[in-house]
Amino acid sequence: MTEIKKTKQYNLEERTALFAGDVRRFVRRLIRTPANIEDIKQVIRSSGSVGANYIEANEALSKKDFKMRIKICRKEAKETRYWLQLIDTSDNTELNMERDRLIQEATELMNIFGAILLKSE
């Protein structure tokens, strides 16, 4: 499990990269059922897309472009949360706890991007 520096200011690009890395480490430990294989592909894509779109937002050419990228970040974080909820952990307590932590982080990222959107209005 990767910890983010517990300071008031943090680098959101770093945080989203750590999140995507944590998701990748989590899925390596899962059983490979046909459903999990598909859900794993989806959660890997969406978790990485959160940070990739945030990087794009920071390079936006206009305020409208910035807001659209931030909306995509929020959408991808929400989608990641959905795929995490579907993944089968075989009732493994440790995997369930890690999944819950990742779901919480996805929710926090959704809230952060929502707040950024409100402030950019």
Z-matrix of the N, CA and C atoms (Angstrom, degrees):
N
C 1 1.442
C 2 1.525 1 108.02
N 3 1.320 2 116.78 1 130.20
C 4 1.443 3 122.38 2 -179.54
C 5 1.519 4 109.31 3 -94.35
N 6 1.298 5 115.77 4 133.43
C 7 1.467 6 120.80 5 178.63
C 8 1.520 7 109.35 6 -102.05
N 9 1.305 8 115.44 7 141.09
C 10 1.454 9 122.16 8 175.39
C 11 1.519 10 107.58 9 -93.78
N 12 1.292 11 116.73 10 143.77
C 13 1.462 12 120.07 11 177.79
C 14 1.520 13 109.23 12 -54.54
N 15 1.323 14 116.84 13 131.16
C 16 1.457 15 122.13 14 -177.40
C 17 1.530 16 110.50 15 -88.69
N 18 1.317 17 116.56 16 55.80
C 19 1.453 18 120.99 17 176.93
C 20 1.515 19 108.92 18 -106.59
N 21 1.328 20 114.73 19 163.77
C 22 1.457 21 119.04 20 -178.60
C 23 1.523 22 110.50 21 -63.99
N 24 1.319 23 115.99 22 -39.99
C 25 1.452 24 119.67 23 177.58
C 26 1.527 25 108.85 24 -101.18
N 27 1.290 26 116.18 25 138.39
C 28 1.452 27 120.38 26 176.99
C 29 1.512 28 108.25 27 -142.18
N 30 1.285 29 115.13 28 161.46
C 31 1.446 30 121.73 29 179.83
C 32 1.524 31 107.63 30 -91.88
N 33 1.322 32 116.54 31 113.18
C 34 1.465 33 120.63 32 -177.02
C 35 1.527 34 111.33 33 -67.52
N 36 1.317 35 117.40 34 -30.67
C 37 1.472 36 119.04 35 175.02
C 38 1.525 37 109.40 36 -62.77
N 39 1.327 38 116.64 37 -43.70
C 40 1.463 39 120.63 38 178.63
C 41 1.532 40 110.66 39 -64.55
N 42 1.319 41 115.85 40 -43.78
C 43 1.468 42 119.86 41 -178.39
C 44 1.524 43 111.16 42 -61.73
N 45 1.330 44 117.59 43 -43.00
C 46 1.466 45 119.57 44 -179.91
C 47 1.527 46 111.18 45 -68.81
N 48 1.328 47 117.20 46 -34.06
C 49 1.473 48 120.26 47 176.82
C 50 1.528 49 110.39 48 -67.03
N 51 1.330 50 116.53 49 -42.63
C 52 1.467 51 120.31 50 177.45
C 53 1.524 52 110.77 51 -62.19
N 54 1.321 53 116.50 52 -39.63
C 55 1.461 54 121.22 53 178.43
C 56 1.529 55 110.64 54 -61.01
N 57 1.315 56 116.91 55 -48.69
C 58 1.469 57 120.58 56 179.12
C 59 1.527 58 110.69 57 -61.26
N 60 1.323 59 117.13 58 -39.55
C 61 1.465 60 120.53 59 177.29
C 62 1.518 61 112.24 60 -65.50
N 63 1.326 62 116.71 61 -41.00
C 64 1.469 63 121.01 62 177.90
C 65 1.524 64 110.95 63 -62.87
N 66 1.339 65 116.73 64 -39.91
C 67 1.468 66 120.40 65 177.41
C 68 1.525 67 109.55 66 -62.05
N 69 1.308 68 117.27 67 -43.72
C 70 1.465 69 120.76 68 -179.94
C 71 1.531 70 111.78 69 -63.11
N 72 1.330 71 117.10 70 -41.69
C 73 1.471 72 119.89 71 177.30
C 74 1.531 73 110.83 72 -65.20
N 75 1.314 74 117.11 73 -38.03
C 76 1.465 75 122.13 74 178.97
C 77 1.535 76 110.91 75 -62.22
N 78 1.325 77 116.88 76 -48.71
C 79 1.467 78 118.95 77 -174.29
C 80 1.529 79 112.48 78 -68.85
N 81 1.324 80 118.07 79 -23.39
C 82 1.464 81 120.25 80 177.17
C 83 1.524 82 111.82 81 -61.82
N 84 1.329 83 116.82 82 -24.37
C 85 1.464 84 121.90 83 -175.42
C 86 1.534 85 113.15 84 -92.86
N 87 1.318 86 117.89 85 -1.37
C 88 1.467 87 121.43 86 -175.04
C 89 1.525 88 112.19 87 -85.53
N 90 1.341 89 114.64 88 154.66
C 91 1.462 90 119.39 89 173.36
C 92 1.526 91 108.62 90 -69.55
N 93 1.319 92 115.39 91 149.83
C 94 1.464 93 120.77 92 -177.19
C 95 1.528 94 110.65 93 -100.56
N 96 1.326 95 115.22 94 80.49
C 97 1.461 96 120.25 95 171.90
C 98 1.526 97 107.12 96 -91.62
N 99 1.335 98 118.11 97 162.75
C 100 1.471 99 118.42 98 177.48
C 101 1.538 100 112.52 99 -55.56
N 102 1.326 101 117.56 100 -41.37
C 103 1.471 102 120.09 101 179.73
C 104 1.522 103 111.11 102 -67.60
N 105 1.328 104 117.24 103 -44.35
C 106 1.467 105 119.95 104 -179.86
C 107 1.520 106 112.05 105 -62.26
N 108 1.307 107 116.99 106 -37.82
C 109 1.464 108 119.94 107 179.63
C 110 1.526 109 110.19 108 -58.41
N 111 1.314 110 116.68 109 -45.47
C 112 1.472 111 120.47 110 179.32
C 113 1.519 112 111.73 111 -69.05
N 114 1.340 113 117.16 112 -43.16
C 115 1.465 114 120.71 113 179.81
C 116 1.526 115 111.28 114 -65.31
N 117 1.326 116 116.94 115 -36.25
C 118 1.462 117 121.48 116 177.88
C 119 1.531 118 110.42 117 -63.00
N 120 1.325 119 116.57 118 -43.68
C 121 1.468 120 119.58 119 177.76
C 122 1.528 121 110.57 120 -57.96
N 123 1.324 122 115.41 121 -44.05
C 124 1.460 123 119.82 122 -177.71
C 125 1.529 124 111.68 123 -67.17
N 126 1.336 125 116.93 124 -44.53
C 127 1.472 126 119.71 125 -176.82
C 128 1.528 127 111.02 126 -68.37
N 129 1.320 128 117.31 127 -32.55
C 130 1.462 129 119.94 128 176.36
C 131 1.528 130 109.80 129 -65.72
N 132 1.330 131 116.26 130 -45.29
C 133 1.475 132 119.56 131 -179.43
C 134 1.528 133 111.31 132 -62.76
N 135 1.324 134 116.52 133 -49.97
C 136 1.466 135 119.05 134 -174.69
C 137 1.523 136 112.13 135 -68.86
N 138 1.337 137 117.95 136 -37.31
C 139 1.468 138 119.43 137 -179.51
C 140 1.530 139 111.07 138 -66.51
N 141 1.316 140 117.47 139 -37.47
C 142 1.459 141 120.53 140 177.23
C 143 1.516 142 112.63 141 -72.19
N 144 1.306 143 115.58 142 -29.99
C 145 1.462 144 120.77 143 -179.26
C 146 1.523 145 112.66 144 -68.91
N 147 1.321 146 117.16 145 -26.72
C 148 1.466 147 120.15 146 177.70
C 149 1.526 148 109.33 147 -56.95
N 150 1.311 149 116.49 148 -55.97
C 151 1.461 150 120.99 149 -178.10
C 152 1.514 151 113.44 150 -69.17
N 153 1.319 152 116.89 151 -38.49
C 154 1.468 153 119.84 152 180.00
C 155 1.526 154 110.68 153 -61.19
N 156 1.322 155 116.81 154 -41.45
C 157 1.461 156 119.66 155 178.97
C 158 1.524 157 112.05 156 -72.82
N 159 1.327 158 117.57 157 -28.81
C 160 1.458 159 119.29 158 175.64
C 161 1.528 160 110.19 159 -67.32
N 162 1.322 161 116.77 160 -40.41
C 163 1.464 162 120.39 161 175.60
C 164 1.530 163 109.48 162 -60.27
N 165 1.326 164 116.21 163 -43.78
C 166 1.466 165 120.69 164 177.62
C 167 1.523 166 111.28 165 -61.78
N 168 1.326 167 117.24 166 -39.50
C 169 1.472 168 121.14 167 179.00
C 170 1.527 169 110.17 168 -61.61
N 171 1.320 170 116.54 169 -39.95
C 172 1.458 171 120.14 170 -179.77
C 173 1.527 172 112.80 171 -68.61
N 174 1.312 173 116.64 172 -16.78
C 175 1.468 174 121.78 173 177.73
C 176 1.526 175 111.19 174 -107.09
N 177 1.316 176 117.05 175 15.26
C 178 1.463 177 121.78 176 -175.29
C 179 1.529 178 111.62 177 -58.94
N 180 1.321 179 114.30 178 146.94
C 181 1.460 180 120.84 179 -179.31
C 182 1.524 181 112.38 180 -88.03
N 183 1.326 182 116.57 181 -15.65
C 184 1.458 183 120.41 182 -179.53
C 185 1.526 184 108.92 183 -151.92
N 186 1.327 185 116.04 184 167.00
C 187 1.456 186 120.66 185 177.27
C 188 1.530 187 110.21 186 -64.06
N 189 1.326 188 116.02 187 -37.37
C 190 1.468 189 120.65 188 178.91
C 191 1.533 190 110.17 189 -63.17
N 192 1.314 191 116.90 190 -43.70
C 193 1.465 192 122.17 191 178.27
C 194 1.529 193 109.94 192 -63.02
N 195 1.330 194 116.99 193 -43.69
C 196 1.467 195 121.86 194 178.24
C 197 1.527 196 110.37 195 -57.47
N 198 1.318 197 116.56 196 -49.98
C 199 1.465 198 120.68 197 -178.15
C 200 1.527 199 111.70 198 -62.32
N 201 1.319 200 117.48 199 -38.98
C 202 1.462 201 120.81 200 179.07
C 203 1.530 202 110.53 201 -64.56
N 204 1.326 203 117.45 202 -42.22
C 205 1.473 204 120.80 203 179.09
C 206 1.525 205 111.20 204 -65.62
N 207 1.330 206 117.26 205 -39.13
C 208 1.460 207 121.00 206 178.36
C 209 1.529 208 109.75 207 -65.91
N 210 1.322 209 117.01 208 -38.14
C 211 1.472 210 120.22 209 175.87
C 212 1.527 211 110.23 210 -62.04
N 213 1.325 212 116.48 211 -39.36
C 214 1.465 213 120.18 212 178.19
C 215 1.532 214 109.83 213 -66.19
N 216 1.329 215 117.43 214 -40.63
C 217 1.469 216 120.78 215 176.68
C 218 1.524 217 110.26 216 -56.43
N 219 1.320 218 115.82 217 -47.16
C 220 1.467 219 120.77 218 -179.74
C 221 1.528 220 110.55 219 -62.86
N 222 1.323 221 116.56 220 -42.93
C 223 1.466 222 121.61 221 179.50
C 224 1.529 223 111.22 222 -63.05
N 225 1.317 224 117.17 223 -43.11
C 226 1.464 225 121.04 224 -179.14
C 227 1.532 226 111.14 225 -68.40
N 228 1.321 227 117.88 226 -35.90
C 229 1.469 228 120.61 227 175.89
C 230 1.527 229 109.95 228 -64.50
N 231 1.326 230 115.93 229 -40.64
C 232 1.474 231 120.73 230 178.21
C 233 1.523 232 110.15 231 -65.32
N 234 1.324 233 116.63 232 -41.70
C 235 1.464 234 120.70 233 178.76
C 236 1.525 235 110.70 234 -64.77
N 237 1.327 236 117.33 235 -40.70
C 238 1.461 237 121.08 236 177.79
C 239 1.519 238 110.40 237 -59.49
N 240 1.314 239 116.09 238 -43.49
C 241 1.472 240 120.68 239 178.14
C 242 1.531 241 110.34 240 -58.85
N 243 1.314 242 116.70 241 -42.20
C 244 1.471 243 121.63 242 178.92
C 245 1.532 244 111.32 243 -60.33
N 246 1.335 245 116.68 244 -49.69
C 247 1.471 246 119.73 245 -178.39
C 248 1.519 247 111.24 246 -64.81
N 249 1.328 248 117.10 247 -37.35
C 250 1.467 249 119.85 248 176.91
C 251 1.525 250 110.98 249 -60.98
N 252 1.318 251 116.80 250 -38.51
C 253 1.463 252 120.32 251 179.76
C 254 1.529 253 111.92 252 -65.92
N 255 1.326 254 117.61 253 -30.01
C 256 1.467 255 121.61 254 -177.96
C 257 1.525 256 113.62 255 -81.82
N 258 1.307 257 117.27 256 -22.93
C 259 1.468 258 120.83 257 -175.00
C 260 1.523 259 110.93 258 -63.50
N 261 1.330 260 115.19 259 136.66
C 262 1.464 261 122.76 260 179.16
C 263 1.522 262 109.68 261 -86.98
N 264 1.327 263 115.65 262 117.78
C 265 1.467 264 120.66 263 179.15
C 266 1.529 265 111.61 264 -100.55
N 267 1.314 266 117.37 265 6.90
C 268 1.466 267 122.82 266 -178.98
C 269 1.532 268 111.82 267 55.35
N 270 1.322 269 115.79 268 33.16
C 271 1.470 270 122.49 269 179.52
C 272 1.524 271 112.92 270 56.12
N 273 1.321 272 116.70 271 28.55
C 274 1.464 273 122.25 272 175.87
C 275 1.535 274 107.46 273 -77.72
N 276 1.316 275 117.02 274 118.31
C 277 1.470 276 122.03 275 -175.07
C 278 1.521 277 112.03 276 -57.35
N 279 1.326 278 117.11 277 -44.82
C 280 1.463 279 120.79 278 -178.92
C 281 1.531 280 111.08 279 -64.03
N 282 1.339 281 116.69 280 -43.98
C 283 1.465 282 120.21 281 178.55
C 284 1.524 283 110.92 282 -66.28
N 285 1.332 284 117.13 283 -38.11
C 286 1.469 285 120.06 284 177.44
C 287 1.519 286 111.13 285 -62.12
N 288 1.327 287 116.66 286 -41.08
C 289 1.465 288 120.57 287 179.49
C 290 1.530 289 110.50 288 -65.74
N 291 1.319 290 117.01 289 -41.52
C 292 1.461 291 120.46 290 178.73
C 293 1.530 292 110.36 291 -66.39
N 294 1.322 293 116.86 292 -41.49
C 295 1.464 294 119.89 293 177.22
C 296 1.524 295 110.29 294 -60.99
N 297 1.321 296 117.62 295 -44.08
C 298 1.465 297 121.23 296 178.76
C 299 1.526 298 110.86 297 -60.16
N 300 1.332 299 117.02 298 -40.34
C 301 1.463 300 120.52 299 178.45
C 302 1.529 301 110.69 300 -64.38
N 303 1.327 302 116.35 301 -41.63
C 304 1.466 303 119.99 302 179.16
C 305 1.530 304 111.33 303 -68.17
N 306 1.313 305 117.22 304 -37.76
C 307 1.467 306 120.63 305 176.01
C 308 1.530 307 109.68 306 -62.91
N 309 1.329 308 116.59 307 -40.57
C 310 1.467 309 120.40 308 178.07
C 311 1.529 310 110.72 309 -63.64
N 312 1.314 311 117.32 310 -42.02
C 313 1.460 312 120.56 311 178.86
C 314 1.525 313 110.64 312 -65.25
N 315 1.337 314 117.85 313 -41.17
C 316 1.463 315 120.72 314 176.98
C 317 1.531 316 110.34 315 -60.40
N 318 1.325 317 116.57 316 -40.93
C 319 1.461 318 121.53 317 178.99
C 320 1.531 319 110.44 318 -64.77
N 321 1.321 320 116.73 319 -43.28
C 322 1.464 321 120.26 320 178.67
C 323 1.528 322 110.61 321 -63.36
N 324 1.328 323 117.23 322 -41.06
C 325 1.462 324 119.99 323 177.42
C 326 1.527 325 110.95 324 -63.38
N 327 1.326 326 117.14 325 -41.38
C 328 1.475 327 120.54 326 175.81
C 329 1.527 328 110.02 327 -56.43
N 330 1.319 329 116.30 328 -45.67
C 331 1.463 330 121.08 329 -178.85
C 332 1.531 331 111.76 330 -65.78
N 333 1.315 332 116.73 331 -39.74
C 334 1.467 333 120.50 332 178.07
C 335 1.526 334 110.23 333 -62.58
N 336 1.328 335 116.72 334 -47.08
C 337 1.460 336 119.31 335 -179.08
C 338 1.529 337 111.07 336 -67.30
N 339 1.324 338 116.98 337 -33.40
C 340 1.459 339 119.95 338 174.70
C 341 1.519 340 111.44 339 -63.80
N 342 1.333 341 116.94 340 -40.84
C 343 1.461 342 121.01 341 178.04
C 344 1.530 343 110.86 342 -66.51
N 345 1.330 344 117.25 343 -39.10
C 346 1.461 345 120.49 344 177.07
C 347 1.519 346 110.00 345 -61.14
N 348 1.316 347 116.65 346 -42.05
C 349 1.466 348 120.74 347 177.70
C 350 1.514 349 111.75 348 -60.34
N 351 1.333 350 116.54 349 -46.68
C 352 1.466 351 120.08 350 179.69
C 353 1.528 352 111.68 351 -60.62
N 354 1.319 353 116.57 352 -41.00
C 355 1.466 354 120.47 353 -179.64
C 356 1.527 355 112.51 354 -70.73
N 357 1.327 356 116.29 355 -24.28
C 358 1.470 357 119.17 356 -178.10
C 359 1.528 358 112.75 357 -86.11
N 360 1.322 359 116.32 358 -4.02
C 361 1.476 360 120.33 359 179.18
C 362 1.513 361 111.95 360 -70.69
